[in-house]
Amino acid sequence: MIKSADVVVIGSGVIGASVAYFNAKSGAKVILIDRGDMAEGTSSKSDGNILVCDKMPGFDAKFAKASQDMFGPLSKELDFDIQWHQRGSLYIVEDEEQYEIAAKFCKDMVACGLPMRMMDKYEIHQDERYLADDLYGGLETACDGSLYPIGLCYGYALGAKKMGAELLFHNPVTGIDRDGNGFLVHSEQCDVAAKYVVDCAGVWSPVIGRMVGLEIPIQARQGQILVSEQTFRVARRKVHEFGYMLTKFGSSNYKRKVSERVERNGVAFVFEPTASNNFLIGSSRSFVGEDISNDIEVMQALAERAIRFFPVIRDIKVIRGYSGLRPFTPDHLPIVSDTPVPGFYIAAGHEGDGIGLSAITGKSIADMVAGRPTFMDLSPVSYNRFLKQ
Amino acid sequence: MENNILYNGYPSMEEIRRANGYPSEERFAKGPVAVTECVQEIPCNPCEGACPFHAITVGEPITNCPHVDEDKCTGCCTCVSACSGLAIFVIDKTYSETEGTVSFPFEYLPLPNPGDTVDALSRAGEFICKGTIVRVKNTAKNDHTPVVTMAVPKKYCDDVRTMRRLNIPEDAEFTPEEHVEYMDDDVLVCRCEEITAGEIRKAVREYGGTSVTEIKRRVRAGMGLCQGKTCSRLVTRIINEELSKAPSDVLPATSRPPIRPVTFGELMDGEEGGKHND
């Protein structure tokens, strides 16, 4: 059986679902294909933070802010409840040295137009009463928010379906042939003839890239999360340690004073309250192939780091751990781009920011496919940047 | 480790003491009292509402094990038939000079008659001694869970928990019931997250869920405190019905640590290292 479409989107995580949604919205006939279920990979193993505070000043922050600004309208536009809340986020700094690094970072971000400000010791304890007494200060980002990531995937996908997109799940893509001006995408259930193909397969996007002869420099960076029982409000919004920035980018000379197991597993404290009155505790970073088992040592390190910032967490129960794979690129920026293969696009490599960057990614790809100008110069996220090296 | 309900199918005295507590001998000396033997932290609380004297507490979260306030309990046996897990008994050690009684739920036919001599069995179903039937209560309020009161020597009151079935045919064989009742749409399937059968059917029909994990992602069934221990079979059954699949063809949910909830403090302070594989 041969189906036909304008755009075939491969991968139905949050990025693929968004790309399908925005392409359908601009009038294209879309087929969204996944080897498994909706949001089965990284998107169901994530948290729901929509942040600008953990981006680098400059392009990274502007790209993230453009995406963040889309969630308010999207929460009204999509039929599925995505539980969007915009309560801001709080970075905690542990000592004077961290405070100085954070203050410099804050200044650069404010210069990019982001609503950030430093808070002193008194202010952070007024803001979150359960914080450990000795914590030194903080950095608030007023525009940050959170949502239910799996719900967002459904929102996009069901929205795309409503506008005529076809969803083909449990249907692995087996090969892609060039066919005149377009492509013939082979999958287990059917072949699809399409003018455009968008590779949104995240951690697995290199496999799809190779089908058209492209090497995509994305590898899996594992992260683990702990889920608490439903409990009282430990913190009213997202709280994380400023050291998170340092572990995410691994670029500063500053060394945190932490235990070996925290250091070894790249553990940085992230607290996210959920709409269901649980909270999530992250984060860890390690390169372990495609292993998504839970490592007890990582779980212990996550618990240890959480108790350091909120001692009251000690007596709250953990009901589940989970683990997922972030699609990591060498320069921490995603690939949202056309490629040397005409008609073949890549939207992948968002590392831990896929949920937050999904909206602008889907919108930008839809603009490129339709031949419209993108909202800003997207060369920092072009595929070509890896070819020049 | 091996002397517990997961290995044996019945709880040890140690587990009962830890999860529920056990009445003191002073209390037993005052007359009949309820003993809850419910140790598995399942989301279930009919006992709490059934007690007319508010002597049983489960509280929040619903997975707490029940606790009996021995001063409030009168030994009325209402909770014995209310417990869907058949895990509550009433013990009366003041029945006579030499004997006490054990009241237990008994859902087998035929029922015994007062005065009958029967085999009194332990929690494990092993013979302990002969017992004499004192009373069989099976009113509408019992809702098909008759409560049998049986006299046994006082020293066996803490060990006897049921009686051997009467008139078991020689060639008795277990045959599963063929007709399975259809669950109404408003039946709560996931009690922790309060997800109904109707919502699960919607997740299959409208959102295309085909496995326990896919249902979980769509409507949160199994995301709560018990992590699907209670609802995953029911969810599987609904998927079977909706998609005409065999139970073995429906993929179960991914199991993740911890097996039971532990506090962040216990996790941090636990033994070093180790790896959990799915």
Interface residues (C-beta under 8 A of the other chain):
Chain A: D37 M38 A39 E40 S44 I150 Y154 L158 L167 F169 H170 L226 S228 E229 Q230 R261 S276 I281 I292 S293 N294 D295 I296 E297 M299 Q300 A303 E304 A306 I307 I313 R314 D315 I316 K317 V318 I319 R320 G321 Y322
Chain B: P61 E193 Y207 G208 G209 T210 S211 T213 E214 R217 R218 R220 M223 G224 L225 Q227 R256 P257 P258 P261 V262 T263 F264 G265 L267 M268 G270 E272 G273 G274 K275 H276 N277 D278
